[in-house]
Amino acid sequence: PSRYNSANHPQVGGLPLVELNHLELQFLLLNDFRLSVPVEELEAYGTMLVEFYAREVMAQQGGGPNVDALYMQSTSQ
C-alpha cells in the first residue's frame, strides 16, 4: 500500500484536490488507461495537460494573453 494518499498531494503540488483528480482522470483518458506509456508519449501528454490547465485558468480569469501563442513562442526559441 502507498504511504501517501491523493489527499496529501495537493499540499505538496499546490493544486486543489478536485483539480488534481480532474487532471489525473484526463491523463488516464488520454492514455486509454494504459499505464505503461513510452517517455515521448508521456511528455507529449504532459505538455497537453499543462496547456489545458493554462487555458482553464485563463478562462476562469476572464481572458488574458493567448496561452497557445505564448507556448508556441516559448518552444520556438
All heavy atoms as a GROMACS GRO file, in nm:
protein
  604
    1PRO      N    1   0.083  -0.119   0.000
    1PRO     CA    2   0.000   0.000   0.000
    1PRO      C    3   0.088   0.126   0.000
    1PRO      O    4   0.196   0.127   0.056
    1PRO     CB    5  -0.083  -0.010   0.126
    1PRO     CG    6  -0.026  -0.121   0.208
    1PRO     CD    7   0.066  -0.199   0.123
    2SER      N    8   0.036   0.226  -0.062
    2SER     CA    9   0.107   0.354  -0.069
    2SER      C   10   0.106   0.421   0.067
    2SER      O   11   0.008   0.417   0.141
    2SER     CB   12   0.039   0.444  -0.171
    2SER     OG   13   0.096   0.572  -0.169
    3ARG      N   14   0.217   0.486   0.099
    3ARG     CA   15   0.224   0.561   0.225
    3ARG      C   16   0.152   0.694   0.212
    3ARG      O   17   0.125   0.760   0.311
    3ARG     CB   18   0.370   0.586   0.261
    3ARG     CG   19   0.442   0.460   0.297
    3ARG     CD   20   0.585   0.482   0.339
    3ARG     NE   21   0.629   0.619   0.334
    3ARG     CZ   22   0.755   0.655   0.322
    3ARG    NH1   23   0.849   0.564   0.310
    3ARG    NH2   24   0.790   0.781   0.320
    4TYR      N   25   0.125   0.737   0.090
    4TYR     CA   26   0.063   0.867   0.067
    4TYR      C   27  -0.070   0.844  -0.004
    4TYR      O   28  -0.081   0.762  -0.092
    4TYR     CB   29   0.152   0.955  -0.021
    4TYR     CG   30   0.291   0.970   0.037
    4TYR    CD1   31   0.397   0.895  -0.011
    4TYR    CD2   32   0.315   1.060   0.141
    4TYR    CE1   33   0.525   0.909   0.042
    4TYR    CE2   34   0.441   1.074   0.194
    4TYR     CZ   35   0.545   0.998   0.145
    4TYR     OH   36   0.670   1.011   0.198
    5ASN      N   37  -0.170   0.919   0.031
    5ASN     CA   38  -0.295   0.913  -0.044
    5ASN      C   39  -0.309   1.042  -0.123
    5ASN      O   40  -0.237   1.140  -0.100
    5ASN     CB   41  -0.415   0.883   0.047
    5ASN     CG   42  -0.444   0.994   0.145
    5ASN    OD1   43  -0.434   1.112   0.111
    5ASN    ND2   44  -0.479   0.959   0.267
    6SER      N   45  -0.404   1.043  -0.214
    6SER     CA   46  -0.417   1.159  -0.303
    6SER      C   47  -0.456   1.286  -0.229
    6SER      O   48  -0.436   1.396  -0.279
    6SER     CB   49  -0.515   1.130  -0.416
    6SER     OG   50  -0.643   1.103  -0.363
    7ALA      N   51  -0.508   1.275  -0.110
    7ALA     CA   52  -0.544   1.395  -0.032
    7ALA      C   53  -0.419   1.472   0.011
    7ALA      O   54  -0.426   1.592   0.035
    7ALA     CB   55  -0.627   1.356   0.090
    8ASN      N   56  -0.303   1.405   0.020
    8ASN     CA   57  -0.178   1.473   0.058
    8ASN      C   58  -0.111   1.544  -0.059
    8ASN      O   59  -0.036   1.638  -0.038
    8ASN     CB   60  -0.079   1.373   0.118
    8ASN     CG   61  -0.128   1.315   0.248
    8ASN    OD1   62  -0.204   1.378   0.320
    8ASN    ND2   63  -0.086   1.195   0.279
    9HIS      N   64  -0.134   1.500  -0.180
    9HIS     CA   65  -0.066   1.556  -0.297
    9HIS      C   66  -0.092   1.705  -0.320
    9HIS      O   67   0.001   1.778  -0.354
    9HIS     CB   68  -0.099   1.476  -0.422
    9HIS     CG   69  -0.049   1.335  -0.415
    9HIS    ND1   70  -0.097   1.236  -0.497
    9HIS    CD2   71   0.043   1.275  -0.336
    9HIS    CE1   72  -0.035   1.123  -0.469
    9HIS    NE2   73   0.049   1.144  -0.370
   10PRO      N   74  -0.214   1.754  -0.303
   10PRO     CA   75  -0.236   1.898  -0.324
   10PRO      C   76  -0.153   1.985  -0.230
   10PRO      O   77  -0.112   2.094  -0.266
   10PRO     CB   78  -0.386   1.916  -0.298
   10PRO     CG   79  -0.445   1.783  -0.322
   10PRO     CD   80  -0.339   1.684  -0.280
   11GLN      N   81  -0.126   1.935  -0.110
   11GLN     CA   82  -0.045   2.013  -0.017
   11GLN      C   83   0.096   2.031  -0.072
   11GLN      O   84   0.158   2.134  -0.052
   11GLN     CB   85  -0.038   1.942   0.119
   11GLN     CG   86  -0.172   1.933   0.188
   11GLN     CD   87  -0.168   1.842   0.310
   11GLN    OE1   88  -0.068   1.780   0.340
   11GLN    NE2   89  -0.279   1.837   0.382
   12VAL      N   90   0.146   1.931  -0.142
   12VAL     CA   91   0.281   1.937  -0.199
   12VAL      C   92   0.279   2.014  -0.332
   12VAL      O   93   0.363   2.100  -0.356
   12VAL     CB   94   0.336   1.795  -0.221
   12VAL    CG1   95   0.470   1.800  -0.294
   12VAL    CG2   96   0.349   1.722  -0.089
   13GLY      N   97   0.181   1.983  -0.418
   13GLY     CA   98   0.177   2.042  -0.552
   13GLY      C   99   0.106   2.174  -0.560
   13GLY      O  100   0.120   2.245  -0.661
   14GLY      N  101   0.029   2.211  -0.460
   14GLY     CA  102  -0.039   2.340  -0.461
   14GLY      C  103  -0.168   2.342  -0.540
   14GLY      O  104  -0.224   2.450  -0.563
   15LEU      N  105  -0.219   2.227  -0.584
   15LEU     CA  106  -0.345   2.221  -0.656
   15LEU      C  107  -0.456   2.174  -0.562
   15LEU      O  108  -0.432   2.088  -0.478
   15LEU     CB  109  -0.338   2.121  -0.772
   15LEU     CG  110  -0.250   2.157  -0.889
   15LEU    CD1  111  -0.246   2.041  -0.988
   15LEU    CD2  112  -0.302   2.281  -0.958
   16PRO      N  113  -0.576   2.227  -0.580
   16PRO     CA  114  -0.688   2.173  -0.503
   16PRO      C  115  -0.709   2.026  -0.539
   16PRO      O  116  -0.684   1.985  -0.653
   16PRO     CB  117  -0.807   2.258  -0.548
   16PRO     CG  118  -0.748   2.377  -0.614
   16PRO     CD  119  -0.614   2.338  -0.666
   17LEU      N  120  -0.756   1.945  -0.445
   17LEU     CA  121  -0.776   1.803  -0.468
   17LEU      C  122  -0.868   1.778  -0.586
   17LEU      O  123  -0.843   1.688  -0.667
   17LEU     CB  124  -0.832   1.736  -0.341
   17LEU     CG  125  -0.854   1.585  -0.350
   17LEU    CD1  126  -0.725   1.512  -0.385
   17LEU    CD2  127  -0.912   1.534  -0.219
   18VAL      N  128  -0.973   1.858  -0.601
   18VAL     CA  129  -1.066   1.841  -0.713
   18VAL      C  130  -0.993   1.859  -0.845
   18VAL      O  131  -1.013   1.782  -0.940
   18VAL     CB  132  -1.184   1.941  -0.701
   18VAL    CG1  133  -1.269   1.940  -0.826
   18VAL    CG2  134  -1.267   1.909  -0.578
   19GLU      N  135  -0.906   1.959  -0.855
   19GLU     CA  136  -0.831   1.984  -0.978
   19GLU      C  137  -0.732   1.871  -1.004
   19GLU      O  138  -0.717   1.825  -1.118
   19GLU     CB  139  -0.756   2.117  -0.969
   19GLU     CG  140  -0.680   2.153  -1.095
   19GLU     CD  141  -0.770   2.181  -1.216
   19GLU    OE1  142  -0.887   2.216  -1.196
   19GLU    OE2  143  -0.722   2.165  -1.329
   20LEU      N  144  -0.665   1.823  -0.901
   20LEU     CA  145  -0.572   1.711  -0.916
   20LEU      C  146  -0.644   1.587  -0.966
   20LEU      O  147  -0.597   1.520  -1.060
   20LEU     CB  148  -0.502   1.682  -0.784
   20LEU     CG  149  -0.402   1.566  -0.786
   20LEU    CD1  150  -0.287   1.596  -0.880
   20LEU    CD2  151  -0.351   1.539  -0.646
   21ASN      N  152  -0.760   1.559  -0.909
   21ASN     CA  153  -0.838   1.444  -0.954
   21ASN      C  154  -0.880   1.460  -1.099
   21ASN      O  155  -0.878   1.363  -1.177
   21ASN     CB  156  -0.961   1.424  -0.865
   21ASN     CG  157  -0.924   1.374  -0.727
   21ASN    OD1  158  -0.818   1.319  -0.706
   21ASN    ND2  159  -1.014   1.396  -0.632
   22HIS      N  160  -0.918   1.581  -1.138
   22HIS     CA  161  -0.957   1.607  -1.277
   22HIS      C  162  -0.839   1.584  -1.371
   22HIS      O  163  -0.854   1.521  -1.476
   22HIS     CB  164  -1.009   1.752  -1.288
   22HIS     CG  165  -1.050   1.790  -1.425
   22HIS    ND1  166  -1.164   1.743  -1.485
   22HIS    CD2  167  -0.991   1.872  -1.516
   22HIS    CE1  168  -1.174   1.794  -1.606
   22HIS    NE2  169  -1.070   1.872  -1.627
   23LEU      N  170  -0.722   1.633  -1.335
   23LEU     CA  171  -0.603   1.614  -1.418
   23LEU      C  172  -0.563   1.467  -1.426
   23LEU      O  173  -0.521   1.420  -1.533
   23LEU     CB  174  -0.486   1.699  -1.366
   23LEU     CG  175  -0.504   1.849  -1.381
   23LEU    CD1  176  -0.392   1.923  -1.308
   23LEU    CD2  177  -0.510   1.890  -1.527
   24GLU      N  178  -0.575   1.395  -1.315
   24GLU     CA  179  -0.545   1.251  -1.317
   24GLU      C  180  -0.638   1.178  -1.413
   24GLU      O  181  -0.595   1.092  -1.490
   24GLU     CB  182  -0.558   1.191  -1.177
   24GLU     CG  183  -0.445   1.230  -1.084
   24GLU     CD  184  -0.465   1.177  -0.943
   24GLU    OE1  185  -0.578   1.132  -0.908
   24GLU    OE2  186  -0.368   1.181  -0.867
   25LEU      N  187  -0.766   1.211  -1.409
   25LEU     CA  188  -0.862   1.147  -1.499
   25LEU      C  189  -0.831   1.181  -1.644
   25LEU      O  190  -0.834   1.094  -1.732
   25LEU     CB  191  -1.006   1.188  -1.464
   25LEU     CG  192  -1.114   1.129  -1.553
   25LEU    CD1  193  -1.111   0.976  -1.550
   25LEU    CD2  194  -1.251   1.181  -1.510
   26GLN      N  195  -0.798   1.308  -1.672
   26GLN     CA  196  -0.761   1.347  -1.808
   26GLN      C  197  -0.639   1.268  -1.855
   26GLN      O  198  -0.634   1.222  -1.969
   26GLN     CB  199  -0.732   1.497  -1.816
   26GLN     CG  200  -0.853   1.585  -1.802
   26GLN     CD  201  -0.956   1.558  -1.910
   26GLN    OE1  202  -0.923   1.547  -2.028
   26GLN    NE2  203  -1.081   1.546  -1.871
   27PHE      N  204  -0.541   1.251  -1.768
   27PHE     CA  205  -0.421   1.174  -1.800
   27PHE      C  206  -0.459   1.030  -1.837
   27PHE      O  207  -0.414   0.976  -1.938
   27PHE     CB  208  -0.324   1.176  -1.682
   27PHE     CG  209  -0.206   1.086  -1.700
   27PHE    CD1  210  -0.098   1.129  -1.776
   27PHE    CD2  211  -0.202   0.962  -1.641
   27PHE    CE1  212   0.012   1.046  -1.794
   27PHE    CE2  213  -0.092   0.879  -1.658
   27PHE     CZ  214   0.015   0.921  -1.736
   28LEU      N  215  -0.543   0.968  -1.755
   28LEU     CA  216  -0.583   0.830  -1.782
   28LEU      C  217  -0.663   0.819  -1.911
   28LEU      O  218  -0.643   0.726  -1.989
   28LEU     CB  219  -0.664   0.775  -1.664
   28LEU     CG  220  -0.583   0.752  -1.537
   28LEU    CD1  221  -0.677   0.723  -1.419
   28LEU    CD2  222  -0.483   0.640  -1.555
   29LEU      N  223  -0.753   0.913  -1.936
   29LEU     CA  224  -0.831   0.911  -2.060
   29LEU      C  225  -0.742   0.928  -2.183
   29LEU      O  226  -0.758   0.858  -2.283
   29LEU     CB  227  -0.938   1.020  -2.056
   29LEU     CG  228  -1.054   0.995  -1.959
   29LEU    CD1  229  -1.138   1.120  -1.944
   29LEU    CD2  230  -1.138   0.877  -2.005
   30LEU      N  231  -0.646   1.021  -2.174
   30LEU     CA  232  -0.556   1.043  -2.287
   30LEU      C  233  -0.472   0.920  -2.318
   30LEU      O  234  -0.431   0.898  -2.432
   30LEU     CB  235  -0.462   1.162  -2.259
   30LEU     CG  236  -0.526   1.299  -2.267
   30LEU    CD1  237  -0.431   1.404  -2.209
   30LEU    CD2  238  -0.561   1.334  -2.411
   31ASN      N  239  -0.446   0.838  -2.218
   31ASN     CA  240  -0.364   0.718  -2.234
   31ASN      C  241  -0.448   0.591  -2.246
   31ASN      O  242  -0.393   0.481  -2.235
   31ASN     CB  243  -0.267   0.705  -2.117
   31ASN     CG  244  -0.157   0.806  -2.128
   31ASN    OD1  245  -0.071   0.794  -2.213
   31ASN    ND2  246  -0.159   0.907  -2.042
   32ASP      N  247  -0.577   0.607  -2.269
   32ASP     CA  248  -0.667   0.491  -2.278
   32ASP      C  249  -0.649   0.397  -2.160
   32ASP      O  250  -0.655   0.276  -2.173
   32ASP     CB  251  -0.646   0.416  -2.410
   32ASP     CG  252  -0.680   0.500  -2.531
   32ASP    OD1  253  -0.778   0.577  -2.524
   32ASP    OD2  254  -0.608   0.490  -2.632
   33PHE      N  255  -0.620   0.454  -2.045
   33PHE     CA  256  -0.599   0.381  -1.920
   33PHE      C  257  -0.482   0.283  -1.927
   33PHE      O  258  -0.472   0.191  -1.848
   33PHE     CB  259  -0.729   0.312  -1.875
   33PHE     CG  260  -0.830   0.410  -1.823
   33PHE    CD1  261  -0.910   0.481  -1.909
   33PHE    CD2  262  -0.843   0.432  -1.687
   33PHE    CE1  263  -1.004   0.573  -1.862
   33PHE    CE2  264  -0.936   0.524  -1.639
   33PHE     CZ  265  -1.015   0.594  -1.727
   34ARG      N  266  -0.392   0.304  -2.025
   34ARG     CA  267  -0.267   0.227  -2.031
   34ARG      C  268  -0.168   0.296  -1.940
   34ARG      O  269  -0.140   0.413  -1.955
   34ARG     CB  270  -0.211   0.224  -2.174
   34ARG     CG  271  -0.295   0.144  -2.271
   34ARG     CD  272  -0.240   0.155  -2.412
   34ARG     NE  273  -0.260   0.291  -2.461
   34ARG     CZ  274  -0.162   0.371  -2.505
   34ARG    NH1  275  -0.039   0.330  -2.512
   34ARG    NH2  276  -0.190   0.493  -2.545
   35LEU      N  277  -0.113   0.225  -1.845
   35LEU     CA  278  -0.022   0.287  -1.750
   35LEU      C  279   0.124   0.260  -1.783
   35LEU      O  280   0.213   0.307  -1.713
   35LEU     CB  281  -0.055   0.242  -1.607
   35LEU     CG  282  -0.194   0.285  -1.561
   35LEU    CD1  283  -0.219   0.239  -1.420
   35LEU    CD2  284  -0.212   0.435  -1.573
   36SER      N  285   0.150   0.189  -1.890
   36SER     CA  286   0.286   0.171  -1.940
   36SER      C  287   0.294   0.253  -2.069
   36SER      O  288   0.247   0.210  -2.174
   36SER     CB  289   0.314   0.023  -1.969
   36SER     OG  290   0.442   0.009  -2.025
   37VAL      N  291   0.352   0.372  -2.058
   37VAL     CA  292   0.349   0.468  -2.168
   37VAL      C  293   0.493   0.504  -2.206
   37VAL      O  294   0.575   0.531  -2.118
   37VAL     CB  295   0.275   0.597  -2.123
   37VAL    CG1  296   0.266   0.698  -2.235
   37VAL    CG2  297   0.137   0.562  -2.071
   38PRO      N  298   0.526   0.504  -2.338
   38PRO     CA  299   0.660   0.548  -2.379
   38PRO      C  300   0.688   0.691  -2.333
   38PRO      O  301   0.596   0.775  -2.327
   38PRO     CB  302   0.655   0.542  -2.532
   38PRO     CG  303   0.540   0.452  -2.565
   38PRO     CD  304   0.443   0.466  -2.451
   39VAL      N  305   0.812   0.720  -2.302
   39VAL     CA  306   0.852   0.852  -2.249
   39VAL      C  307   0.807   0.964  -2.342
   39VAL      O  308   0.754   1.066  -2.297
   39VAL     CB  309   1.004   0.857  -2.225
   39VAL    CG1  310   1.048   0.998  -2.191
   39VAL    CG2  311   1.044   0.761  -2.116
   40GLU      N  312   0.827   0.948  -2.472
   40GLU     CA  313   0.790   1.054  -2.567
   40GLU      C  314   0.640   1.084  -2.562
   40GLU      O  315   0.600   1.199  -2.567
   40GLU     CB  316   0.830   1.014  -2.710
   40GLU     CG  317   0.978   0.994  -2.730
   40GLU     CD  318   1.029   0.857  -2.683
   40GLU    OE1  319   0.946   0.767  -2.658
   40GLU    OE2  320   1.152   0.844  -2.670
   41GLU      N  321   0.561   0.979  -2.551
   41GLU     CA  322   0.416   0.998  -2.544
   41GLU      C  323   0.378   1.064  -2.412
   41GLU      O  324   0.292   1.153  -2.408
   41GLU     CB  325   0.347   0.863  -2.558
   41GLU     CG  326   0.200   0.872  -2.585
   41GLU     CD  327   0.140   0.736  -2.620
   41GLU    OE1  328   0.212   0.645  -2.663
   41GLU    OE2  329   0.018   0.724  -2.600
   42LEU      N  330   0.441   1.023  -2.304
   42LEU     CA  331   0.416   1.083  -2.173
   42LEU      C  332   0.449   1.232  -2.175
   42LEU      O  333   0.372   1.315  -2.123
   42LEU     CB  334   0.498   1.011  -2.066
   42LEU     CG  335   0.479   1.058  -1.922
   42LEU    CD1  336   0.336   1.034  -1.876
   42LEU    CD2  337   0.577   0.987  -1.831
   43GLU      N  338   0.562   1.269  -2.236
   43GLU     CA  339   0.599   1.410  -2.245
   43GLU      C  340   0.498   1.488  -2.326
   43GLU      O  341   0.461   1.600  -2.290
   43GLU     CB  342   0.739   1.423  -2.305
   43GLU     CG  343   0.848   1.377  -2.211
   43GLU     CD  344   0.986   1.372  -2.277
   43GLU    OE1  345   0.995   1.374  -2.402
   43GLU    OE2  346   1.084   1.365  -2.201
   44ALA      N  347   0.451   1.430  -2.437
   44ALA     CA  348   0.352   1.498  -2.521
   44ALA      C  349   0.222   1.520  -2.443
   44ALA      O  350   0.163   1.629  -2.447
   44ALA     CB  351   0.325   1.418  -2.647
   45TYR      N  352   0.177   1.419  -2.370
   45TYR     CA  353   0.055   1.433  -2.291
   45TYR      C  354   0.074   1.531  -2.176
   45TYR      O  355  -0.017   1.606  -2.142
   45TYR     CB  356   0.008   1.298  -2.239
   45TYR     CG  357  -0.047   1.207  -2.345
   45TYR    CD1  358  -0.027   1.070  -2.340
   45TYR    CD2  359  -0.121   1.257  -2.452
   45TYR    CE1  360  -0.079   0.986  -2.438
   45TYR    CE2  361  -0.172   1.175  -2.550
   45TYR     CZ  362  -0.150   1.039  -2.542
   45TYR     OH  363  -0.201   0.957  -2.639
   46GLY      N  364   0.192   1.530  -2.117
   46GLY     CA  365   0.221   1.627  -2.011
   46GLY      C  366   0.208   1.769  -2.062
   46GLY      O  367   0.150   1.856  -1.996
   47THR      N  368   0.261   1.793  -2.181
   47THR     CA  369   0.250   1.925  -2.243
   47THR      C  370   0.104   1.961  -2.267
   47THR      O  371   0.062   2.074  -2.239
   47THR     CB  372   0.329   1.928  -2.375
   47THR    OG1  373   0.466   1.902  -2.347
   47THR    CG2  374   0.316   2.063  -2.445
   48MET      N  375   0.027   1.864  -2.316
   48MET     CA  376  -0.115   1.891  -2.340
   48MET      C  377  -0.189   1.923  -2.210
   48MET      O  378  -0.275   2.011  -2.208
   48MET     CB  379  -0.181   1.772  -2.410
   48MET     CG  380  -0.144   1.761  -2.556
   48MET     SD  381  -0.244   1.640  -2.645
   48MET     CE  382  -0.168   1.488  -2.590
   49LEU      N  383  -0.156   1.853  -2.101
   49LEU     CA  384  -0.220   1.881  -1.974
   49LEU      C  385  -0.185   2.020  -1.922
   49LEU      O  386  -0.271   2.091  -1.869
   49LEU     CB  387  -0.181   1.776  -1.870
   49LEU     CG  388  -0.248   1.640  -1.885
   49LEU    CD1  389  -0.185   1.539  -1.789
   49LEU    CD2  390  -0.396   1.649  -1.862
   50VAL      N  391  -0.059   2.060  -1.939
   50VAL     CA  392  -0.018   2.195  -1.896
   50VAL      C  393  -0.095   2.300  -1.976
   50VAL      O  394  -0.145   2.398  -1.921
   50VAL     CB  395   0.134   2.213  -1.911
   50VAL    CG1  396   0.174   2.358  -1.896
   50VAL    CG2  397   0.207   2.126  -1.810
   51GLU      N  398  -0.104   2.279  -2.106
   51GLU     CA  399  -0.178   2.373  -2.192
   51GLU      C  400  -0.326   2.376  -2.153
   51GLU      O  401  -0.386   2.484  -2.147
   51GLU     CB  402  -0.162   2.334  -2.338
   51GLU     CG  403  -0.020   2.354  -2.389
   51GLU     CD  404   0.002   2.293  -2.525
   51GLU    OE1  405  -0.088   2.222  -2.577
   51GLU    OE2  406   0.111   2.315  -2.581
   52PHE      N  407  -0.383   2.259  -2.127
   52PHE     CA  408  -0.523   2.251  -2.086
   52PHE      C  409  -0.546   2.329  -1.958
   52PHE      O  410  -0.638   2.410  -1.947
   52PHE     CB  411  -0.565   2.105  -2.068
   52PHE     CG  412  -0.699   2.086  -2.005
   52PHE    CD1  413  -0.815   2.098  -2.080
   52PHE    CD2  414  -0.710   2.058  -1.870
   52PHE    CE1  415  -0.939   2.082  -2.022
   52PHE    CE2  416  -0.834   2.041  -1.810
   52PHE     CZ  417  -0.948   2.053  -1.886
   53TYR      N  418  -0.459   2.307  -1.860
   53TYR     CA  419  -0.472   2.375  -1.732
   53TYR      C  420  -0.458   2.527  -1.749
   53TYR      O  421  -0.534   2.604  -1.691
   53TYR     CB  422  -0.368   2.322  -1.632
   53TYR     CG  423  -0.376   2.391  -1.498
   53TYR    CD1  424  -0.483   2.365  -1.413
   53TYR    CD2  425  -0.279   2.481  -1.457
   53TYR    CE1  426  -0.492   2.428  -1.289
   53TYR    CE2  427  -0.288   2.544  -1.334
   53TYR     CZ  428  -0.394   2.517  -1.251
   53TYR     OH  429  -0.403   2.580  -1.130
   54ALA      N  430  -0.361   2.570  -1.831
   54ALA     CA  431  -0.342   2.713  -1.854
   54ALA      C  432  -0.466   2.775  -1.917
   54ALA      O  433  -0.508   2.884  -1.878
   54ALA     CB  434  -0.220   2.736  -1.943
   55ARG      N  435  -0.526   2.706  -2.014
   55ARG     CA  436  -0.649   2.758  -2.076
   55ARG      C  437  -0.763   2.766  -1.976
   55ARG      O  438  -0.841   2.860  -1.976
   55ARG     CB  439  -0.688   2.672  -2.197
   55ARG     CG  440  -0.604   2.701  -2.320
   55ARG     CD  441  -0.664   2.637  -2.444
   55ARG     NE  442  -0.661   2.491  -2.439
   55ARG     CZ  443  -0.560   2.416  -2.477
   55ARG    NH1  444  -0.451   2.471  -2.525
   55ARG    NH2  445  -0.566   2.284  -2.469
   56GLU      N  446  -0.773   2.664  -1.888
   56GLU     CA  447  -0.877   2.665  -1.786
   56GLU      C  448  -0.859   2.783  -1.691
   56GLU      O  449  -0.955   2.851  -1.657
   56GLU     CB  450  -0.875   2.534  -1.706
   56GLU     CG  451  -0.920   2.413  -1.784
   56GLU     CD  452  -1.068   2.416  -1.815
   56GLU    OE1  453  -1.147   2.440  -1.721
   56GLU    OE2  454  -1.104   2.395  -1.931
   57VAL      N  455  -0.737   2.807  -1.648
   57VAL     CA  456  -0.708   2.919  -1.558
   57VAL      C  457  -0.742   3.051  -1.626
   57VAL      O  458  -0.806   3.138  -1.568
   57VAL     CB  459  -0.561   2.918  -1.511
   57VAL    CG1  460  -0.524   3.047  -1.442
   57VAL    CG2  461  -0.536   2.798  -1.420
   58MET      N  462  -0.700   3.065  -1.752
   58MET     CA  463  -0.727   3.189  -1.825
   58MET      C  464  -0.878   3.210  -1.844
   58MET      O  465  -0.926   3.321  -1.831
   58MET     CB  466  -0.657   3.188  -1.960
   58MET     CG  467  -0.505   3.185  -1.949
   58MET     SD  468  -0.434   3.311  -1.841
   58MET     CE  469  -0.474   3.456  -1.935
   59ALA      N  470  -0.950   3.103  -1.871
   59ALA     CA  471  -1.095   3.114  -1.889
   59ALA      C  472  -1.162   3.157  -1.758
   59ALA      O  473  -1.254   3.238  -1.758
   59ALA     CB  474  -1.153   2.981  -1.936
   60GLN      N  475  -1.113   3.104  -1.646
   60GLN     CA  476  -1.170   3.141  -1.516
   60GLN      C  477  -1.138   3.285  -1.480
   60GLN      O  478  -1.212   3.350  -1.408
   60GLN     CB  479  -1.118   3.047  -1.407
   60GLN     CG  480  -1.173   2.908  -1.418
   60GLN     CD  481  -1.113   2.813  -1.315
   60GLN    OE1  482  -1.034   2.854  -1.231
   60GLN    NE2  483  -1.150   2.687  -1.324
   61GLN      N  484  -1.026   3.335  -1.532
   61GLN     CA  485  -0.985   3.473  -1.502
   61GLN      C  486  -1.039   3.572  -1.605
   61GLN      O  487  -1.007   3.689  -1.599
   61GLN     CB  488  -0.832   3.482  -1.495
   61GLN     CG  489  -0.774   3.403  -1.380
   61GLN     CD  490  -0.622   3.404  -1.379
   61GLN    OE1  491  -0.559   3.453  -1.471
   61GLN    NE2  492  -0.565   3.349  -1.275
   62GLY      N  493  -1.117   3.523  -1.699
   62GLY     CA  494  -1.180   3.612  -1.795
   62GLY      C  495  -1.091   3.658  -1.910
   62GLY      O  496  -1.101   3.770  -1.955
   63GLY      N  497  -1.005   3.571  -1.957
   63GLY     CA  498  -0.925   3.607  -2.074
   63GLY      C  499  -0.779   3.620  -2.041
   63GLY      O  500  -0.723   3.539  -1.971
   64GLY      N  501  -0.718   3.724  -2.092
   64GLY     CA  502  -0.575   3.744  -2.071
   64GLY      C  503  -0.499   3.711  -2.197
   64GLY      O  504  -0.556   3.702  -2.306
   65PRO      N  505  -0.368   3.691  -2.185
   65PRO     CA  506  -0.288   3.664  -2.304
   65PRO      C  507  -0.324   3.532  -2.368
   65PRO      O  508  -0.377   3.442  -2.303
   65PRO     CB  509  -0.144   3.661  -2.250
   65PRO     CG  510  -0.157   3.639  -2.105
   65PRO     CD  511  -0.291   3.692  -2.064
   66ASN      N  512  -0.296   3.521  -2.496
   66ASN     CA  513  -0.322   3.399  -2.571
   66ASN      C  514  -0.221   3.294  -2.527
   66ASN      O  515  -0.104   3.299  -2.563
   66ASN     CB  516  -0.312   3.427  -2.721
   66ASN     CG  517  -0.346   3.305  -2.804
   66ASN    OD1  518  -0.320   3.192  -2.766
   66ASN    ND2  519  -0.403   3.330  -2.920
   67VAL      N  520  -0.267   3.196  -2.450
   67VAL     CA  521  -0.178   3.094  -2.393
   67VAL      C  522  -0.112   3.012  -2.502
   67VAL      O  523   0.007   2.982  -2.494
   67VAL     CB  524  -0.258   3.002  -2.297
   67VAL    CG1  525  -0.173   2.888  -2.249
   67VAL    CG2  526  -0.312   3.083  -2.182
   68ASP      N  527  -0.186   2.977  -2.607
   68ASP     CA  528  -0.128   2.897  -2.715
   68ASP      C  529  -0.016   2.973  -2.784
   68ASP      O  530   0.089   2.916  -2.816
   68ASP     CB  531  -0.235   2.857  -2.817
   68ASP     CG  532  -0.337   2.761  -2.757
   68ASP    OD1  533  -0.294   2.673  -2.678
   68ASP    OD2  534  -0.456   2.773  -2.787
   69ALA      N  535  -0.035   3.102  -2.808
   69ALA     CA  536   0.069   3.183  -2.872
   69ALA      C  537   0.192   3.194  -2.783
   69ALA      O  538   0.306   3.185  -2.832
   69ALA     CB  539   0.015   3.321  -2.907
   70LEU      N  540   0.170   3.211  -2.653
   70LEU     CA  541   0.283   3.218  -2.560
   70LEU      C  542   0.360   3.087  -2.557
   70LEU      O  543   0.483   3.085  -2.555
   70LEU     CB  544   0.234   3.254  -2.420
   70LEU     CG  545   0.178   3.393  -2.401
   70LEU    CD1  546   0.120   3.408  -2.262
   70LEU    CD2  547   0.286   3.498  -2.423
   71TYR      N  548   0.288   2.975  -2.559
   71TYR     CA  549   0.354   2.846  -2.559
   71TYR      C  550   0.436   2.827  -2.687
   71TYR      O  551   0.552   2.784  -2.681
   71TYR     CB  552   0.252   2.732  -2.544
   71TYR     CG  553   0.316   2.597  -2.561
   71TYR    CD1  554   0.390   2.542  -2.458
   71TYR    CD2  555   0.303   2.525  -2.679
   71TYR    CE1  556   0.451   2.419  -2.471
   71TYR    CE2  557   0.364   2.403  -2.694
   71TYR     CZ  558   0.437   2.350  -2.590
   71TYR     OH  559   0.498   2.229  -2.606
   72MET      N  560   0.377   2.857  -2.801
   72MET     CA  561   0.448   2.841  -2.929
   72MET      C  562   0.571   2.929  -2.932
   72MET      O  563   0.676   2.889  -2.980
   72MET     CB  564   0.355   2.874  -3.047
   72MET     CG  565   0.240   2.773  -3.063
   72MET     SD  566   0.296   2.602  -3.080
   72MET     CE  567   0.374   2.610  -3.239
   73GLN      N  568   0.559   3.050  -2.879
   73GLN     CA  569   0.673   3.141  -2.874
   73GLN      C  570   0.782   3.083  -2.786
   73GLN      O  571   0.900   3.088  -2.822
   73GLN     CB  572   0.628   3.277  -2.824
   73GLN     CG  573   0.740   3.380  -2.819
   73GLN     CD  574   0.692   3.512  -2.762
   73GLN    OE1  575   0.592   3.519  -2.692
   73GLN    NE2  576   0.762   3.618  -2.794
   74SER      N  577   0.747   3.027  -2.672
   74SER     CA  578   0.849   2.976  -2.580
   74SER      C  579   0.916   2.850  -2.633
   74SER      O  580   1.032   2.826  -2.603
   74SER     CB  581   0.786   2.946  -2.443
   74SER     OG  582   0.701   2.835  -2.451
   75THR      N  583   0.847   2.770  -2.713
   75THR     CA  584   0.908   2.647  -2.764
   75THR      C  585   0.988   2.670  -2.892
   75THR      O  586   1.065   2.586  -2.932
   75THR     CB  587   0.801   2.539  -2.792
   75THR    OG1  588   0.706   2.590  -2.885
   75THR    CG2  589   0.734   2.497  -2.663
   76SER      N  590   0.970   2.784  -2.957
   76SER     CA  591   1.042   2.812  -3.081
   76SER      C  592   1.178   2.872  -3.057
   76SER      O  593   1.256   2.890  -3.149
   76SER     CB  594   0.958   2.902  -3.173
   76SER     OG  595   0.946   3.031  -3.113
   77GLN      N  596   1.210   2.905  -2.934
   77GLN     CA  597   1.339   2.970  -2.905
   77GLN      C  598   1.448   2.870  -2.884
   77GLN      O  599   1.440   2.764  -2.846
   77GLN     CB  600   1.326   3.060  -2.782
   77GLN     CG  601   1.229   3.171  -2.808
   77GLN     CD  602   1.205   3.253  -2.681
   77GLN    OE1  603   1.257   3.224  -2.574
   77GLN    NE2  604   1.124   3.357  -2.694
   0.00000   0.00000   0.00000
